[in-house]
Amino acid sequence: SRATAYTPHTCSERGSTKCEGSVCGDTAKGERYSGVCDKDGCDFNPYRMGVKSFYGEGANFTVDTCRPMTVVTQFLTHNGTDAGDLSEVKRFYMQDGKVIENSEATILGPNAGNSITDEFCSNQKAKFGDRNDFAAKGAMKQMGEALDHGMVLVLS
């Protein structure tokens, strides 16, 4: 009840792929980044992005997980049409009749934003010293092309 995140993962191959050997990116064998899919993804977790009081139990949090809410995730294109390239994944919350924008990524500095874009992913990977496998495997454009073919949404 104190964590929320959304994380797109890109794959360099289109469609379903049987995962065998290094194609899977076997971490135990040192092949994490050899696979066709980005295992790390590009995540937006408000707590990790510097806003510790955004999401949790009680009135001290911007989003109080003790009360009903609606979570909205939008997939936005560069030109606002279904035919455009995916450029942003945005999240906001509805609680008590109010729209609550996602927290800002304060750990990345001023004007870092509150949504996932290619620029956000690059800045986040640089900040934490992580490999940007998300960009290497096609970034938002590739994610959008995969969405065009249908996907499974996983909530955990």
ChimeraX attribute file (.defattr): number of C-alpha atoms within 10 A of each C-alpha:
attribute: neighborCount
match mode: 1-to-1
recipient: residues
	/A:1	9
	/A:2	15
	/A:3	13
	/A:4	13
	/A:5	12
	/A:6	17
	/A:7	13
	/A:8	17
	/A:9	20
	/A:10	28
	/A:11	21
	/A:12	17
	/A:13	14
	/A:14	12
	/A:15	10
	/A:16	6
	/A:17	10
	/A:18	7
	/A:19	11
	/A:20	10
	/A:21	12
	/A:22	16
	/A:23	16
	/A:24	19
	/A:25	20
	/A:26	16
	/A:27	13
	/A:28	7
	/A:29	9
	/A:30	10
	/A:31	14
	/A:32	19
	/A:33	21
	/A:34	16
	/A:35	21
	/A:36	19
	/A:37	21
	/A:38	25
	/A:39	19
	/A:40	17
	/A:41	19
	/A:42	27
	/A:43	19
	/A:44	26
	/A:45	20
	/A:46	24
	/A:47	20
	/A:48	15
	/A:49	19
	/A:50	16
	/A:51	16
	/A:52	16
	/A:53	17
	/A:54	21
	/A:55	22
	/A:56	19
	/A:57	16
	/A:58	12
	/A:59	12
	/A:60	11
	/A:61	14
	/A:62	20
	/A:63	23
	/A:64	19
	/A:65	17
	/A:66	11
	/A:67	11
	/A:68	10
	/A:69	15
	/A:70	11
	/A:71	11
	/A:72	11
	/A:73	13
	/A:74	11
	/A:75	15
	/A:76	18
	/A:77	18
	/A:78	13
	/A:79	11
	/A:80	12
	/A:81	10
	/A:82	13
	/A:83	12
	/A:84	14
	/A:85	18
	/A:86	25
	/A:87	21
	/A:88	20
	/A:89	20
	/A:90	18
	/A:91	20
	/A:92	16
	/A:93	16
	/A:94	15
	/A:95	16
	/A:96	10
	/A:97	7
	/A:98	9
	/A:99	13
	/A:100	15
	/A:101	15
	/A:102	20
	/A:103	23
	/A:104	20
	/A:105	23
	/A:106	17
	/A:107	15
	/A:108	17
	/A:109	12
	/A:110	9
	/A:111	9
	/A:112	16
	/A:113	16
	/A:114	20
	/A:115	22
	/A:116	22
	/A:117	19
	/A:118	19
	/A:119	14
	/A:120	20
	/A:121	22
	/A:122	18
	/A:123	16
	/A:124	22
	/A:125	17
	/A:126	13
	/A:127	11
	/A:128	9
	/A:129	9
	/A:130	11
	/A:131	13
	/A:132	20
	/A:133	24
	/A:134	26
	/A:135	20
	/A:136	14
	/A:137	21
	/A:138	19
	/A:139	26
	/A:140	25
	/A:141	20
	/A:142	21
	/A:143	20
	/A:144	23
	/A:145	17
	/A:146	17
	/A:147	13
	/A:148	12
	/A:149	9
	/A:150	10
	/A:151	9
	/A:152	6
	/A:153	5
	/A:154	5
	/A:155	5
	/A:156	2
